[in-house]
Amino acid sequence: MKPHETLAGLSVTFSHFLQNKIQAEVVRRHPELNVERLSLLIELDFEDGQRPSVLARRMGRSKGTISSILRHSTKHGLVATTPDELNKNAKRIFITQKGKVIHDELSVVLTEMLEESVQDIPAEQQEEMKKAFVTCIKRLNPIWSEEEWLD
């Protein structure tokens, strides 16, 4: 069996094509945006005012990558930074009104695209697949759980 024929390989291929489709729709609606910046907005909508290090850990990105995403997101008015009151060397990241409006619009679109991508799979099978993927994600990234998500 070839790597791309394994279950994990097929999930990577599926994710790749789905992300490309989402990216195209995001850019069509908001040329200043990409999937990474949208992911940042989703994180900040979930819990606003996070430090870059927390965002990096949650998004599974390096601090350098998060710095780049933040720089571009700030440039386009999607997020704002403020000094951290508890640590003078740190900063907190907040979603702006513009970022929130874009997030709210694209969350609906994203949800529709995600649901459409699996619409031909029976609901019972989708539930089993969700459990399996959560197990795999937790194995690769043990901090990934609802209890550990909040700092």
DSSP file with accessible surface (Angstrom, degrees, kcal/mol):
  #  RESIDUE AA STRUCTURE BP1 BP2  ACC     N-H-->O    O-->H-N    N-H-->O    O-->H-N    TCO  KAPPA ALPHA  PHI   PSI    X-CA   Y-CA   Z-CA
    1    1 A M              0   0  180      0, 0.0     5,-0.0     0, 0.0     0, 0.0   0.000 360.0 360.0 360.0 137.4    0.0    0.0    0.0
    2    2 A K    >>  -     0   0  125      1,-0.1     3,-2.0     4,-0.0     4,-0.6  -0.525 360.0-109.7 -86.0 154.1    1.3    3.5   -0.9
    3    3 A P  G >4 S+     0   0  107      0, 0.0     3,-1.4     0, 0.0     6,-0.4   0.876 117.8  53.2 -52.4 -42.3    1.3    6.2    1.7
    4    4 A H  G 34 S+     0   0  105      1,-0.3     9,-0.1     5,-0.2     8,-0.0   0.609 102.7  60.5 -72.7  -8.0   -1.5    8.2    0.0
    5    5 A E  G <4 S+     0   0   93     -3,-2.0    -1,-0.3     4,-0.1     2,-0.0   0.559  85.5  94.7 -93.4  -9.0   -3.7    5.1    0.0
    6    6 A T  S <X S-     0   0   51     -3,-1.4     4,-3.0    -4,-0.6     5,-0.2  -0.319  92.0-107.2 -74.7 165.4   -3.7    4.7    3.8
    7    7 A L  H  > S+     0   0  134      1,-0.2     4,-2.2     2,-0.2     5,-0.2   0.942 123.2  45.9 -57.8 -46.8   -6.5    6.2    5.9
    8    8 A A  H  > S+     0   0   63      1,-0.2     4,-2.2     2,-0.2    -1,-0.2   0.903 112.3  51.7 -64.3 -40.3   -4.2    9.0    7.1
    9    9 A G  H  > S+     0   0   13     -6,-0.4     4,-2.3     1,-0.2    -2,-0.2   0.912 110.1  48.2 -62.3 -42.7   -2.9    9.6    3.6
   10   10 A L  H  X S+     0   0   97     -4,-3.0     4,-2.9     2,-0.2    -1,-0.2   0.883 109.7  52.8 -65.4 -35.9   -6.4    9.9    2.3
   11   11 A S  H  X S+     0   0   27     -4,-2.2     4,-2.7    -5,-0.2    -2,-0.2   0.887 108.7  50.5 -68.2 -35.3   -7.4   12.3    5.1
   12   12 A V  H  X S+     0   0   96     -4,-2.2     4,-2.6     2,-0.2    -2,-0.2   0.934 112.2  47.0 -64.5 -45.4   -4.3   14.5    4.2
   13   13 A T  H  X S+     0   0   54     -4,-2.3     4,-2.4     2,-0.2     5,-0.2   0.937 113.5  48.1 -61.6 -46.5   -5.4   14.5    0.5
   14   14 A F  H  X S+     0   0   94     -4,-2.9     4,-2.6     1,-0.2     5,-0.2   0.942 113.0  48.2 -57.9 -48.6   -9.0   15.3    1.5
   15   15 A S  H  X S+     0   0   65     -4,-2.7     4,-3.0     1,-0.2     5,-0.2   0.887 109.9  53.1 -61.0 -40.6   -7.8   18.1    3.8
   16   16 A H  H  X S+     0   0  103     -4,-2.6     4,-2.2     2,-0.2    -1,-0.2   0.949 112.5  42.3 -60.7 -50.6   -5.5   19.5    1.1
   17   17 A F  H  X S+     0   0  133     -4,-2.4     4,-2.0     1,-0.2    -2,-0.2   0.900 115.9  49.7 -66.5 -38.5   -8.3   19.7   -1.5
   18   18 A L  H  X S+     0   0   24     -4,-2.6     4,-2.7    -5,-0.2     5,-0.2   0.931 110.2  49.9 -65.9 -43.9  -10.8   21.1    1.0
   19   19 A Q  H  X S+     0   0   91     -4,-3.0     4,-3.1     1,-0.2    -2,-0.2   0.904 109.7  51.9 -62.4 -39.7   -8.4   23.7    2.2
   20   20 A N  H  X S+     0   0   81     -4,-2.2     4,-2.2    -5,-0.2    -1,-0.2   0.913 110.9  47.7 -61.5 -41.3   -7.6   24.8   -1.4
   21   21 A K  H  X S+     0   0  106     -4,-2.0     4,-1.8     2,-0.2    -2,-0.2   0.921 113.9  46.4 -66.5 -42.7  -11.4   25.2   -2.0
   22   22 A I  H  X S+     0   0   15     -4,-2.7     4,-2.9     1,-0.2    -2,-0.2   0.926 110.6  53.6 -64.3 -44.6  -11.9   27.2    1.2
   23   23 A Q  H  X S+     0   0   56     -4,-3.1     4,-2.7     1,-0.2     5,-0.3   0.915 107.5  51.0 -56.8 -44.7   -8.8   29.4    0.4
   24   24 A A  H  X S+     0   0   64     -4,-2.2     4,-2.1     1,-0.2    -1,-0.2   0.912 112.8  45.4 -61.3 -41.5  -10.2   30.2   -3.0
   25   25 A E  H  X S+     0   0   41     -4,-1.8     4,-2.0     2,-0.2     5,-0.2   0.901 112.1  51.3 -70.2 -40.4  -13.6   31.2   -1.5
   26   26 A V  H  X S+     0   0    5     -4,-2.9     4,-2.9     1,-0.2     7,-0.2   0.951 113.3  44.7 -60.4 -48.5  -12.0   33.2    1.3
   27   27 A V  H  < S+     0   0   57     -4,-2.7    -1,-0.2     1,-0.2    -2,-0.2   0.867 109.1  56.8 -67.0 -35.0   -9.8   35.2   -1.2
   28   28 A R  H  < S+     0   0  162     -4,-2.1    -1,-0.2    -5,-0.3    -2,-0.2   0.921 117.3  34.6 -60.8 -41.1  -12.8   35.7   -3.5
   29   29 A R  H  < S+     0   0   92     -4,-2.0    -2,-0.2     1,-0.3    -1,-0.2   0.839 137.7  16.5 -82.5 -35.9  -14.7   37.4   -0.7
   30   30 A H    ><  -     0   0   29     -4,-2.9     3,-2.5    -5,-0.2    -1,-0.3  -0.758  62.8-169.2-143.1  91.5  -11.8   39.1    1.0
   31   31 A P  T 3  S+     0   0  103      0, 0.0    -4,-0.1     0, 0.0    -1,-0.1   0.740  87.4  60.3 -57.6 -23.7   -8.6   39.4   -1.0
   32   32 A E  T 3  S+     0   0   38     44,-0.1     2,-0.2    -5,-0.1    44,-0.1   0.511  98.2  78.0 -80.7  -2.5   -6.6   40.5    2.1
   33   33 A L    <   +     0   0    3     -3,-2.5     2,-0.3    -7,-0.2    -3,-0.1  -0.647  51.9 178.1-107.6 159.7   -7.4   37.3    3.9
   34   34 A N     >  -     0   0   43     -2,-0.2     4,-2.4    -8,-0.1     5,-0.2  -0.889  49.2 -90.3-144.8 178.1   -6.1   33.7    3.7
   35   35 A V  H  > S+     0   0   20     -2,-0.3     4,-2.6     1,-0.2     5,-0.2   0.881 124.0  53.7 -61.9 -37.3   -6.9   30.5    5.6
   36   36 A E  H  > S+     0   0   44      2,-0.2     4,-1.9     1,-0.2    -1,-0.2   0.919 110.5  45.5 -64.5 -43.6   -4.3   31.2    8.2
   37   37 A R  H  > S+     0   0   31      2,-0.2     4,-2.2     1,-0.2    -1,-0.2   0.884 112.2  52.0 -67.8 -36.7   -5.7   34.7    9.0
   38   38 A L  H  X S+     0   0    4     -4,-2.4     4,-2.4     2,-0.2    -2,-0.2   0.922 107.4  52.7 -63.9 -41.0   -9.2   33.2    9.1
   39   39 A S  H  X S+     0   0   39     -4,-2.6     4,-2.4     1,-0.2    -2,-0.2   0.898 107.8  52.0 -60.1 -40.0   -7.9   30.6   11.6
   40   40 A L  H  X S+     0   0    0     -4,-1.9     4,-2.6     2,-0.2     5,-0.2   0.936 109.0  49.3 -61.4 -45.2   -6.5   33.4   13.7
   41   41 A L  H  X S+     0   0    0     -4,-2.2     4,-2.3     1,-0.2    -2,-0.2   0.895 109.6  52.4 -62.3 -37.8   -9.9   35.2   13.7
   42   42 A I  H  X S+     0   0   56     -4,-2.4     4,-1.9     2,-0.2    -1,-0.2   0.925 110.2  48.3 -64.0 -43.9  -11.6   31.9   14.7
   43   43 A E  H  X S+     0   0   26     -4,-2.4     4,-2.4     1,-0.2    -2,-0.2   0.923 113.3  46.7 -61.5 -44.7   -9.3   31.5   17.6
   44   44 A L  H  < S+     0   0    1     -4,-2.6    -1,-0.2     1,-0.2    -2,-0.2   0.832 109.4  53.7 -71.6 -29.6   -9.8   35.1   18.8
   45   45 A D  H  < S+     0   0   66     -4,-2.3     3,-0.3    -5,-0.2    -1,-0.2   0.880 109.9  49.4 -68.4 -33.8  -13.5   34.8   18.4
   46   46 A F  H  < S-     0   0   96     -4,-1.9     2,-0.3     1,-0.3    -2,-0.2   0.923 138.9  -3.4 -67.9 -45.7  -13.4   31.7   20.6
   47   47 A E  S  < S-     0   0   47     -4,-2.4     3,-0.3    -5,-0.1    -1,-0.3  -0.766  78.9-155.3-153.1 102.3  -11.2   33.5   23.3
   48   48 A D        +     0   0   66     -3,-0.3    46,-0.2    -2,-0.3    -3,-0.1  -0.284  68.9  41.4 -76.2 158.5  -10.1   37.1   22.6
   49   49 A G  S    S+     0   0    6     44,-1.5    45,-0.2     1,-0.2    -1,-0.2   0.786  75.4 157.3  79.8  30.3   -7.1   38.7   24.1
   50   50 A Q  B     -A   93   0A  10     43,-0.9    43,-2.6    -3,-0.3    -1,-0.2  -0.472  43.5-112.2 -87.3 157.3   -4.6   35.8   23.9
   51   51 A R    >>  -     0   0   68     41,-0.2     4,-2.2    -2,-0.1     3,-0.5  -0.548  29.8-114.1 -79.0 152.6   -0.9   36.0   23.8
   52   52 A P  H 3> S+     0   0   27      0, 0.0     4,-2.7     0, 0.0     5,-0.2   0.869 116.3  57.4 -56.0 -36.6    0.9   35.1   20.6
   53   53 A S  H 3> S+     0   0   54      1,-0.2     4,-2.0     2,-0.2     5,-0.1   0.884 107.1  47.8 -64.3 -36.9    2.5   32.1   22.3
   54   54 A V  H <> S+     0   0   17     -3,-0.5     4,-2.7     2,-0.2     5,-0.2   0.923 111.9  49.8 -68.0 -44.2   -1.0   30.7   23.2
   55   55 A L  H  X S+     0   0    0     -4,-2.2     4,-2.5     1,-0.2    -2,-0.2   0.913 109.5  52.1 -61.0 -40.8   -2.2   31.3   19.7
   56   56 A A  H  X>S+     0   0    5     -4,-2.7     5,-2.5    -5,-0.2     4,-0.9   0.932 111.8  46.0 -60.7 -45.8    0.8   29.5   18.3
   57   57 A R  H ><5S+     0   0   86     -4,-2.0     3,-0.6     1,-0.2    -2,-0.2   0.937 115.2  45.9 -64.5 -46.0    0.2   26.5   20.5
   58   58 A R  H 3<5S+     0   0    8     -4,-2.7    -1,-0.2     1,-0.2    -2,-0.2   0.864 117.2  43.4 -65.3 -38.1   -3.5   26.3   19.8
   59   59 A M  H 3<5S-     0   0   22     -4,-2.5    -1,-0.2    -5,-0.2    -2,-0.2   0.515 108.7-122.2 -87.3  -4.7   -3.1   26.7   16.0
   60   60 A G  T <<5 +     0   0   51     -4,-0.9     2,-0.3    -3,-0.6    -3,-0.2   0.872  68.8 128.7  67.2  37.9   -0.2   24.3   15.9
   61   61 A R      < -     0   0   96     -5,-2.5    -1,-0.2    -6,-0.2    -2,-0.1  -0.856  62.1-103.6-122.2 159.6    2.1   26.9   14.4
   62   62 A S     >  -     0   0   64     -2,-0.3     4,-2.5     1,-0.1     5,-0.2  -0.346  33.5-112.0 -74.8 162.0    5.6   28.2   15.3
   63   63 A K  H  > S+     0   0  145      1,-0.2     4,-2.4     2,-0.2     5,-0.1   0.875 119.8  54.3 -62.0 -36.3    6.0   31.5   17.0
   64   64 A G  H  > S+     0   0   53      2,-0.2     4,-1.9     1,-0.2    -1,-0.2   0.911 108.6  47.3 -63.7 -42.4    7.7   32.9   13.8
   65   65 A T  H  > S+     0   0   59      2,-0.2     4,-2.6     1,-0.2    -2,-0.2   0.923 111.9  50.2 -65.3 -42.9    4.7   31.9   11.7
   66   66 A I  H  X S+     0   0    1     -4,-2.5     4,-3.1     1,-0.2     5,-0.2   0.911 107.5  54.7 -62.1 -40.6    2.3   33.4   14.2
   67   67 A S  H  X S+     0   0   59     -4,-2.4     4,-2.5     1,-0.2    -1,-0.2   0.921 110.2  46.6 -58.6 -42.4    4.3   36.6   14.2
   68   68 A S  H  X S+     0   0   41     -4,-1.9     4,-2.4     2,-0.2     5,-0.2   0.930 112.8  48.3 -66.2 -45.3    3.9   36.8   10.4
   69   69 A I  H  X S+     0   0   11     -4,-2.6     4,-2.6     1,-0.2    -2,-0.2   0.926 114.0  47.7 -60.6 -43.8    0.2   36.0   10.5
   70   70 A L  H  X S+     0   0    5     -4,-3.1     4,-2.8     2,-0.2     5,-0.2   0.905 109.4  53.0 -64.5 -42.2   -0.2   38.7   13.2
   71   71 A R  H  X S+     0   0  149     -4,-2.5     4,-2.4    -5,-0.2    -2,-0.2   0.947 114.6  41.1 -59.5 -47.7    1.8   41.3   11.3
   72   72 A H  H  X S+     0   0   60     -4,-2.4     4,-1.7     2,-0.2    -2,-0.2   0.892 115.0  51.4 -69.0 -38.4   -0.3   40.8    8.2
   73   73 A S  H  <>S+     0   0    0     -4,-2.6     5,-2.9    -5,-0.2     6,-0.8   0.884 111.8  47.0 -66.6 -37.6   -3.6   40.7   10.1
   74   74 A T  H ><5S+     0   0   60     -4,-2.8     3,-1.8     3,-0.2    -2,-0.2   0.928 108.3  55.7 -67.8 -43.9   -2.7   43.9   12.0
   75   75 A K  H 3<5S+     0   0  159     -4,-2.4    -2,-0.2     1,-0.3    -1,-0.2   0.857 110.7  45.4 -56.2 -36.5   -1.7   45.6    8.7
   76   76 A H  T 3<5S-     0   0   52     -4,-1.7    -1,-0.3    -5,-0.1    -2,-0.2   0.332 117.0-112.7 -92.9   6.4   -5.2   44.7    7.3
   77   77 A G  T < 5S+     0   0   30     -3,-1.8    22,-0.6     2,-0.2    21,-0.3   0.705  82.4 121.4  75.8  21.1   -7.0   45.9   10.4
   78   78 A L  S   <S+     0   0    0     -5,-2.9    18,-2.2    -6,-0.2     2,-0.3   0.787  77.0  17.7 -86.2 -30.7   -8.2   42.4   11.4
   79   79 A V  E     -B   95   0A   4     -6,-0.8     2,-0.3    16,-0.3    16,-0.2  -0.927  63.4-153.4-136.6 161.7   -6.6   42.4   14.9
   80   80 A A  E     -B   94   0A  43     14,-2.8    14,-3.1    -2,-0.3     2,-0.4  -0.962  11.7-142.4-133.4 151.7   -5.1   44.8   17.3
   81   81 A T  E     -B   93   0A  60     -2,-0.3    12,-0.2    12,-0.2    10,-0.0  -0.886  15.6-179.5-116.2 148.0   -2.4   44.3   20.0
   82   82 A T  E     -B   92   0A  60     10,-2.1    10,-3.2    -2,-0.4     3,-0.0  -0.965  38.6 -91.7-136.5 155.6   -2.1   45.8   23.4
   83   83 A P  E     -B   91   0A 106      0, 0.0     2,-0.5     0, 0.0     8,-0.3  -0.358  43.8-111.5 -64.0 146.7    0.6   45.4   26.1
   84   84 A D  E >   -B   87   0A   8      6,-2.2     3,-0.5     3,-0.5     6,-0.3  -0.720  19.2-149.4 -80.1 122.5   -0.1   42.6   28.6
   85   85 A E  T 3  S+     0   0  194     -2,-0.5     3,-0.2     1,-0.2    -1,-0.1   0.781  96.1  47.1 -64.5 -27.0   -0.8   44.2   32.0
   86   86 A L  T 3  S+     0   0  151      1,-0.3     2,-0.3    -3,-0.0    -1,-0.2   0.657 120.9  32.4 -89.8 -17.8    0.7   41.2   33.8
   87   87 A N  E X   - B   0  84A  60     -3,-0.5     3,-2.1     3,-0.1    -3,-0.5  -0.887  62.9-159.1-144.6 108.7    3.9   40.9   31.8
   88   88 A K  E 3  S+     0   0A 191     -2,-0.3    -1,-0.1     1,-0.3    -3,-0.1   0.695  94.5  55.5 -64.4 -18.0    5.5   44.0   30.3
   89   89 A N  E 3  S+     0   0A 143     -6,-0.1    -1,-0.3     2,-0.0     2,-0.2   0.469 102.4  69.5 -90.6  -3.2    7.4   41.9   27.8
   90   90 A A  E <   -     0   0A  23     -3,-2.1    -6,-2.2    -6,-0.3     2,-0.3  -0.673  63.5-153.1-112.6 166.8    4.2   40.3   26.4
   91   91 A K  E     - B   0  83A  94     -8,-0.3     2,-0.4    -2,-0.2    -2,-0.0  -0.928  10.7-133.3-134.2 162.0    1.3   41.5   24.4
   92   92 A R  E     - B   0  82A  60    -10,-3.2   -10,-2.1    -2,-0.3     2,-0.5  -0.913  16.0-141.1-114.8 145.3   -2.3   40.5   24.0
   93   93 A I  E     -AB  50  81A   0    -43,-2.6   -44,-1.5    -2,-0.4   -43,-0.9  -0.908  18.9-174.9-111.6 131.4   -4.1   40.1   20.6
   94   94 A F  E     - B   0  80A  73    -14,-3.1   -14,-2.8    -2,-0.5     2,-0.3  -0.954  27.1-118.3-126.7 144.4   -7.7   41.2   20.1
   95   95 A I  E     - B   0  79A  25     -2,-0.4   -16,-0.3   -16,-0.2     2,-0.1  -0.587  33.4-137.6 -76.4 137.2  -10.1   40.9   17.1
   96   96 A T     >  -     0   0   36    -18,-2.2     4,-2.7    -2,-0.3     5,-0.2  -0.414  26.3-101.4 -87.1 173.1  -11.1   44.2   15.7
   97   97 A Q  H  > S+     0   0  180      2,-0.2     4,-2.5     1,-0.2     5,-0.2   0.923 126.3  50.1 -60.4 -42.6  -14.6   45.2   14.6
   98   98 A K  H  > S+     0   0   98    -21,-0.3     4,-2.4     1,-0.2     5,-0.2   0.934 111.4  48.4 -60.6 -45.5  -13.6   44.7   11.0
   99   99 A G  H  > S+     0   0    0    -22,-0.6     4,-2.9     1,-0.2    -2,-0.2   0.893 110.8  51.0 -61.8 -39.1  -12.1   41.3   11.9
  100  100 A K  H  X S+     0   0   74     -4,-2.7     4,-2.9     2,-0.2     5,-0.2   0.912 109.4  49.8 -66.8 -41.9  -15.3   40.3   13.8
  101  101 A V  H  X S+     0   0   98     -4,-2.5     4,-2.1     2,-0.2    -2,-0.2   0.940 114.6  44.4 -62.2 -45.8  -17.6   41.2   10.9
  102  102 A I  H  X S+     0   0    8     -4,-2.4     4,-2.9     1,-0.2     5,-0.3   0.925 113.3  51.7 -64.8 -43.7  -15.4   39.2    8.5
  103  103 A H  H  X S+     0   0   11     -4,-2.9     4,-2.5    -5,-0.2    -2,-0.2   0.937 109.8  48.8 -55.9 -50.1  -15.2   36.3   10.9
  104  104 A D  H  X S+     0   0   71     -4,-2.9     4,-1.1     1,-0.2    -1,-0.2   0.899 114.1  46.0 -62.2 -39.4  -19.0   36.2   11.3
  105  105 A E  H  X S+     0   0   69     -4,-2.1     4,-1.5    -5,-0.2     3,-0.4   0.956 117.1  42.5 -65.6 -49.5  -19.6   36.2    7.6
  106  106 A L  H  X S+     0   0    2     -4,-2.9     4,-3.5     1,-0.2     5,-0.2   0.755 103.0  66.4 -75.7 -23.0  -17.0   33.6    6.8
  107  107 A S  H  X S+     0   0   31     -4,-2.5     4,-2.5    -5,-0.3    -1,-0.2   0.911 104.1  46.7 -61.4 -40.0  -17.9   31.3    9.7
  108  108 A V  H  X S+     0   0   85     -4,-1.1     4,-2.3    -3,-0.4    -2,-0.2   0.944 115.4  45.4 -65.4 -46.6  -21.3   30.7    8.0
  109  109 A V  H  X S+     0   0   15     -4,-1.5     4,-2.6     2,-0.2    -2,-0.2   0.927 113.7  49.7 -62.3 -46.0  -19.6   30.1    4.7
  110  110 A L  H  X S+     0   0   31     -4,-3.5     4,-2.8     1,-0.2     5,-0.2   0.929 110.1  50.0 -60.8 -46.2  -16.9   27.9    6.2
  111  111 A T  H  X S+     0   0   69     -4,-2.5     4,-2.7    -5,-0.2     5,-0.2   0.925 111.5  49.1 -59.3 -44.5  -19.5   25.8    8.1
  112  112 A E  H  X S+     0   0  118     -4,-2.3     4,-2.6     1,-0.2    -1,-0.2   0.919 112.4  47.7 -61.5 -43.2  -21.5   25.3    4.9
  113  113 A M  H  X S+     0   0   22     -4,-2.6     4,-1.8     2,-0.2    -2,-0.2   0.904 112.8  48.4 -66.7 -40.0  -18.5   24.3    2.9
  114  114 A L  H  X S+     0   0   72     -4,-2.8     4,-0.6     2,-0.2    -2,-0.2   0.926 114.0  45.7 -65.8 -44.2  -17.3   21.8    5.6
  115  115 A E  H >< S+     0   0  128     -4,-2.7     3,-1.0    -5,-0.2     4,-0.3   0.907 111.7  52.3 -66.0 -39.8  -20.8   20.3    5.9
  116  116 A E  H >< S+     0   0   94     -4,-2.6     3,-1.2    -5,-0.2     4,-0.3   0.868 100.3  63.2 -63.0 -34.0  -21.1   20.1    2.1
  117  117 A S  H 3< S+     0   0   42     -4,-1.8    -1,-0.2     1,-0.3    -2,-0.2   0.733 115.2  30.4 -67.5 -19.7  -17.8   18.3    1.8
  118  118 A V  T X< S+     0   0   33     -3,-1.0     3,-2.2    -4,-0.6    -1,-0.3   0.215  83.1 114.9-120.7  15.4  -19.1   15.3    3.8
  119  119 A Q  T <  S+     0   0  130     -3,-1.2    -2,-0.1    -4,-0.3    -3,-0.1   0.750  72.9  58.4 -62.1 -23.0  -22.8   15.4    2.8
  120  120 A D  T 3  S+     0   0  148     -4,-0.3    -1,-0.3    -3,-0.1    -2,-0.1   0.469  88.0  88.9 -87.5   1.2  -22.6   12.1    1.0
  121  121 A I  S <  S-     0   0   47     -3,-2.2     5,-0.1     1,-0.0    -3,-0.0  -0.861  89.1-110.4 -98.8 126.9  -21.4   10.3    4.2
  122  122 A P     >  -     0   0   61      0, 0.0     4,-2.3     0, 0.0     3,-0.3  -0.202  25.5-117.1 -56.4 147.3  -24.3    8.9    6.4
  123  123 A A  H  > S+     0   0   65      1,-0.2     4,-2.1     2,-0.2     5,-0.2   0.864 113.4  53.1 -55.6 -42.1  -24.7   10.7    9.7
  124  124 A E  H  > S+     0   0  144      1,-0.2     4,-1.7     2,-0.2    -1,-0.2   0.899 110.5  47.5 -62.5 -40.7  -23.9    7.6   11.8
  125  125 A Q  H  > S+     0   0  106     -3,-0.3     4,-2.5     1,-0.2    -1,-0.2   0.884 108.1  55.9 -68.5 -36.0  -20.7    7.1    9.9
  126  126 A Q  H  X S+     0   0   51     -4,-2.3     4,-2.5     1,-0.2    -2,-0.2   0.903 105.3  52.4 -62.0 -39.9  -19.8   10.8   10.3
  127  127 A E  H  X S+     0   0   94     -4,-2.1     4,-2.0     2,-0.2    -1,-0.2   0.912 110.5  47.2 -63.2 -42.7  -20.1   10.4   14.1
  128  128 A E  H  X S+     0   0  112     -4,-1.7     4,-2.2     1,-0.2    -1,-0.2   0.903 111.7  51.0 -64.5 -40.5  -17.7    7.5   14.1
  129  129 A M  H  X S+     0   0   66     -4,-2.5     4,-3.0     2,-0.2     5,-0.2   0.897 107.1  54.0 -64.3 -39.9  -15.3    9.3   11.9
  130  130 A K  H  X S+     0   0  117     -4,-2.5     4,-2.7     2,-0.2     5,-0.2   0.939 109.4  48.0 -58.6 -46.8  -15.4   12.3   14.3
  131  131 A K  H  X S+     0   0  121     -4,-2.0     4,-2.1     1,-0.2    -1,-0.2   0.916 112.7  48.8 -60.4 -43.0  -14.5   10.1   17.2
  132  132 A A  H  X S+     0   0   50     -4,-2.2     4,-2.3     1,-0.2    -2,-0.2   0.928 112.3  47.4 -65.1 -43.3  -11.7    8.5   15.2
  133  133 A F  H  X S+     0   0   83     -4,-3.0     4,-3.0     2,-0.2     5,-0.2   0.901 109.7  52.7 -67.2 -39.4  -10.3   11.9   14.1
  134  134 A V  H  X S+     0   0   52     -4,-2.7     4,-2.7    -5,-0.2     5,-0.2   0.928 109.7  50.2 -60.6 -42.2  -10.4   13.3   17.7
  135  135 A T  H  X S+     0   0   96     -4,-2.1     4,-1.7    -5,-0.2    -2,-0.2   0.937 113.0  45.8 -59.8 -45.7   -8.5   10.3   18.9
  136  136 A C  H  X S+     0   0   71     -4,-2.3     4,-2.1     2,-0.2    -2,-0.2   0.908 112.6  50.0 -65.7 -41.9   -5.9   10.8   16.2
  137  137 A I  H  X S+     0   0   65     -4,-3.0     4,-2.8     1,-0.2     7,-0.2   0.935 110.4  49.7 -63.4 -44.6   -5.6   14.5   16.8
  138  138 A K  H  < S+     0   0   91     -4,-2.7    -1,-0.2     1,-0.2    -2,-0.2   0.850 109.1  53.3 -64.3 -31.8   -5.1   14.0   20.5
  139  139 A R  H  < S+     0   0  215     -4,-1.7    -1,-0.2    -5,-0.2    -2,-0.2   0.909 115.5  38.9 -69.1 -40.3   -2.4   11.4   19.8
  140  140 A L  H  < S+     0   0  153     -4,-2.1    -2,-0.2     1,-0.3    -1,-0.2   0.819 134.1  23.1 -77.5 -31.8   -0.5   13.9   17.7
  141  141 A N    ><  -     0   0   50     -4,-2.8     3,-2.6    -5,-0.2    -1,-0.3  -0.721  69.4-172.5-138.1  84.3   -1.2   16.9   19.9
  142  142 A P  T 3  S+     0   0   94      0, 0.0    -1,-0.1     0, 0.0    -4,-0.1   0.707  81.8  63.3 -56.9 -22.4   -2.0   15.8   23.4
  143  143 A I  T 3  S+     0   0   47      1,-0.1     2,-1.7   -86,-0.1     5,-0.1   0.598  75.4 107.1 -77.4  -6.4   -2.9   19.3   24.6
  144  144 A W    <   +     0   0   87     -3,-2.6     2,-0.3    -7,-0.2    -1,-0.1  -0.529  49.8 104.5 -79.8  87.6   -5.8   19.3   22.1
  145  145 A S  S  > S-     0   0   15     -2,-1.7     4,-1.4     1,-0.1     3,-0.2  -0.979  79.0-108.7-156.2 158.1   -8.9   18.9   24.4
  146  146 A E  H  > S+     0   0  121     -2,-0.3     4,-0.8     1,-0.2     3,-0.3   0.906 116.7  50.7 -57.3 -40.6  -11.6   21.2   25.6
  147  147 A E  H  4 S+     0   0  156      1,-0.2    -1,-0.2     2,-0.2     3,-0.2   0.880 116.5  39.5 -68.2 -37.4  -10.3   21.2   29.2
  148  148 A E  H  4 S+     0   0   96     -3,-0.2    -1,-0.2     1,-0.2    -2,-0.2   0.575  99.0  78.6 -89.3  -8.0   -6.7   22.1   28.2
  149  149 A W  H  < S+     0   0   24     -4,-1.4     2,-0.3    -3,-0.3    -1,-0.2   0.890  82.3  70.1 -69.7 -40.8   -7.8   24.6   25.5
  150  150 A L     <        0   0   95     -4,-0.8  -103,-0.0    -3,-0.2     0, 0.0  -0.629 360.0 360.0 -81.6 135.5   -8.5   27.4   27.9
  151  151 A D              0   0  108     -2,-0.3    -2,-0.1     0, 0.0    -3,-0.0  -0.735 360.0 360.0 -98.4 360.0   -5.6   29.0   29.6
